[in-house]
Amino acid sequence: MVNKQTTSEDSILLAAKTIFSVKGKDGASMQEIADEAGINKALLHYYFRNKDLLFEKVFFTELQKFSPILKNKIASDMGLFEKIESICETYIQMAIDNPFVPVFVISEINKQPELFIHKMFADDLPDFPKFSKQIEREVELGHIKAIQPQHLVMNILSMCVFPFLMKPMFLYGMKISKEQYHELMLQRMQEVPKFIIDSIKK
């Protein structure tokens, strides 16, 4: 038997994700989300008292789909270059599909970092120590140039996230359309790992 409450909440979350992806949290209204979900605003407020609670639910629902994938890739036994390619592709695709996520992460993680990280990873953090040891081993074997693992991890994450955080500046400063920007982000799934790998390999 279909649970009507679950079905209604799922349809609201899908509608909210659609509106938030286009307008962001600040630009979206509860009425627009209700219209997208095909329900009245009173019913929307029955499930979610306000926009902040709804946005947080959408955000963590999407992030909790992404987090296990990222953790599995970081902890995997794939080669370093393949792992860099896979992490970059996964993160950039997530940000393309959920453009509100990177901005919200930066906003919220500085408010209550421990609580935010707990919600994001449920105290099961990515195995960055294993990734660091893999990088150190590749340096020792002479496969890559000497680099601190922390710097390499920060380089990967920075190159993946920065264009999404600064999207308005790129659209305005580069005089490009949203369609052109989207195409550039798709290209970055190949360009970013290539740039990083070329910078460290011997």
C-alpha positions as CSV (number, residue, x, y, z in Angstrom):
1,M,0.0,0.0,0.0
2,V,1.4,3.4,-1.0
3,N,2.0,5.8,1.9
4,K,0.3,9.0,0.9
5,Q,2.3,11.1,3.3
6,T,5.6,9.8,1.9
7,T,4.5,10.3,-1.6
8,S,3.4,13.9,-0.9
9,E,6.6,14.7,0.9
10,D,8.7,13.2,-2.0
11,S,6.8,15.3,-4.5
12,I,7.4,18.4,-2.4
13,L,11.1,17.7,-2.2
14,L,11.4,17.1,-5.9
15,A,9.5,20.4,-6.6
16,A,11.6,22.3,-4.1
17,K,14.9,20.9,-5.6
18,T,13.7,22.1,-9.1
19,I,12.9,25.6,-7.8
20,F,16.0,25.9,-5.6
21,S,18.2,24.8,-8.5
22,V,16.9,27.6,-10.7
23,K,16.4,30.4,-8.1
24,G,18.5,29.5,-5.1
25,K,17.0,29.6,-1.6
26,D,16.7,33.4,-1.4
27,G,15.0,33.7,-4.8
28,A,12.5,30.9,-4.3
29,S,9.1,31.3,-2.7
30,M,7.0,28.7,-0.9
31,Q,4.1,29.6,-3.4
32,E,6.3,28.7,-6.4
33,I,7.3,25.4,-4.7
34,A,3.6,24.6,-3.9
35,D,2.7,25.4,-7.5
36,E,5.5,23.2,-8.8
37,A,4.4,20.3,-6.6
38,G,0.7,20.8,-7.6
39,I,-0.5,21.4,-4.1
40,N,-1.8,24.4,-2.1
41,K,0.4,26.5,0.1
42,A,-1.4,25.4,3.3
43,L,-0.5,21.7,2.6
44,L,3.1,22.7,1.9
45,H,3.3,24.4,5.3
46,Y,1.8,21.3,6.9
47,Y,4.8,19.3,5.8
48,F,7.4,22.1,6.2
49,R,6.8,25.1,8.4
50,N,9.1,27.5,6.5
51,K,11.4,27.7,3.6
52,D,14.6,27.3,5.7
53,L,13.5,23.9,7.0
54,L,12.5,22.8,3.5
55,F,15.7,23.9,2.0
56,E,17.7,22.1,4.7
57,K,15.8,18.9,4.0
58,V,16.4,19.2,0.3
59,F,20.1,20.0,0.8
60,F,20.9,17.1,3.1
61,T,18.8,14.7,1.1
62,E,20.9,15.5,-2.0
63,L,24.2,15.6,0.0
64,Q,23.6,12.3,1.7
65,K,23.2,10.7,-1.7
66,F,26.6,12.2,-2.8
67,S,28.6,11.6,0.4
68,P,28.7,7.8,0.3
69,I,29.8,7.9,-3.3
70,L,32.6,10.3,-2.5
71,K,33.7,8.3,0.5
72,N,33.8,5.1,-1.5
73,K,36.0,6.7,-4.2
74,I,38.4,8.1,-1.6
75,A,38.7,4.8,0.2
76,S,39.0,2.7,-3.0
77,D,42.1,0.9,-4.2
78,M,42.0,2.5,-7.6
79,G,45.2,4.2,-8.9
80,L,45.9,7.7,-7.9
81,F,45.3,9.3,-11.3
82,E,42.1,7.3,-11.8
83,K,41.0,8.3,-8.3
84,I,41.6,12.0,-9.0
85,E,39.6,11.8,-12.2
86,S,36.8,10.0,-10.5
87,I,36.6,12.4,-7.5
88,C,36.6,15.4,-9.8
89,E,33.9,14.0,-12.1
90,T,31.7,13.0,-9.2
91,Y,31.9,16.3,-7.4
92,I,31.4,18.5,-10.5
93,Q,28.5,16.4,-11.6
94,M,26.9,16.7,-8.2
95,A,27.4,20.5,-8.3
96,I,25.9,20.7,-11.8
97,D,22.8,18.7,-10.7
98,N,22.5,20.7,-7.4
99,P,23.9,24.2,-7.9
100,F,22.6,25.3,-4.5
101,V,24.8,22.8,-2.7
102,P,28.3,24.4,-2.9
103,V,27.0,27.8,-1.8
104,F,25.0,26.4,1.1
105,V,28.0,24.3,2.3
106,I,30.2,27.4,2.5
107,S,27.5,29.3,4.3
108,E,26.6,26.7,6.8
109,I,29.9,25.0,7.6
110,N,31.3,28.2,9.2
111,K,28.3,28.6,11.5
112,Q,28.3,25.2,13.3
113,P,31.1,23.1,11.7
114,E,30.9,20.1,13.9
115,L,27.1,19.8,13.7
116,F,27.2,20.4,9.9
117,I,29.8,17.7,9.3
118,H,27.9,15.3,11.5
119,K,24.8,15.8,9.5
120,M,26.7,15.5,6.2
121,F,28.7,12.4,7.0
122,A,26.9,10.9,10.1
123,D,30.3,10.7,11.8
124,D,31.7,8.5,9.0
125,L,34.2,10.9,7.4
126,P,36.0,10.2,4.1
127,D,39.2,8.3,4.7
128,F,41.5,11.2,3.9
129,P,44.4,9.5,5.9
130,K,44.3,6.6,3.4
131,F,44.3,9.0,0.5
132,S,47.2,10.9,2.0
133,K,49.2,7.7,2.4
134,Q,48.5,6.8,-1.2
135,I,49.8,10.2,-2.3
136,E,52.9,9.9,-0.1
137,R,53.6,6.4,-1.5
138,E,53.4,7.7,-5.1
139,V,55.9,10.4,-4.2
140,E,58.3,7.9,-2.6
141,L,58.0,5.7,-5.7
142,G,58.9,8.6,-7.9
143,H,55.7,8.5,-9.9
144,I,54.7,12.0,-9.0
145,K,56.4,15.2,-7.9
146,A,56.9,15.9,-4.2
147,I,53.7,17.4,-2.9
148,Q,52.0,17.5,0.5
149,P,48.9,15.4,0.4
150,Q,46.9,18.2,2.1
151,H,47.8,20.6,-0.7
152,L,46.8,18.1,-3.4
153,V,43.4,17.5,-1.7
154,M,42.8,21.2,-1.3
155,N,43.8,21.8,-5.0
156,I,41.3,19.1,-6.1
157,L,38.4,20.5,-4.0
158,S,39.2,24.1,-4.8
159,M,39.2,23.6,-8.6
160,C,36.0,21.7,-8.4
161,V,34.0,24.0,-6.2
162,F,35.2,27.6,-7.0
163,P,33.5,28.0,-10.3
164,F,30.1,27.2,-8.7
165,L,30.6,29.6,-5.9
166,M,31.5,32.4,-8.3
167,K,29.0,31.6,-11.0
168,P,27.5,35.2,-11.1
169,M,30.9,36.7,-11.5
170,F,31.8,34.4,-14.4
171,L,28.5,35.0,-16.1
172,Y,28.9,38.8,-15.8
173,G,32.7,39.1,-16.2
174,M,33.1,36.7,-19.0
175,K,29.9,37.9,-20.8
176,I,28.7,34.3,-21.3
177,S,25.2,32.9,-21.2
178,K,24.0,30.3,-18.7
179,E,24.1,27.7,-21.5
180,Q,27.7,28.5,-22.2
181,Y,28.5,28.4,-18.5
182,H,26.9,25.0,-18.2
183,E,28.9,23.7,-21.1
184,L,32.1,24.9,-19.4
185,M,31.2,23.1,-16.3
186,L,30.7,19.9,-18.2
187,Q,34.1,20.4,-19.8
188,R,35.7,20.8,-16.4
189,M,35.0,17.2,-15.6
190,Q,37.8,16.4,-17.9
191,E,39.8,19.6,-17.7
192,V,40.2,19.8,-13.9
193,P,41.7,16.3,-13.4
194,K,43.9,16.6,-16.5
195,F,45.3,19.9,-15.1
196,I,45.9,18.4,-11.7
197,I,47.5,15.2,-13.0
198,D,49.7,17.1,-15.4
199,S,50.9,19.3,-12.6
200,I,52.1,16.4,-10.4
201,K,53.2,13.6,-12.7
202,K,56.8,13.2,-13.7
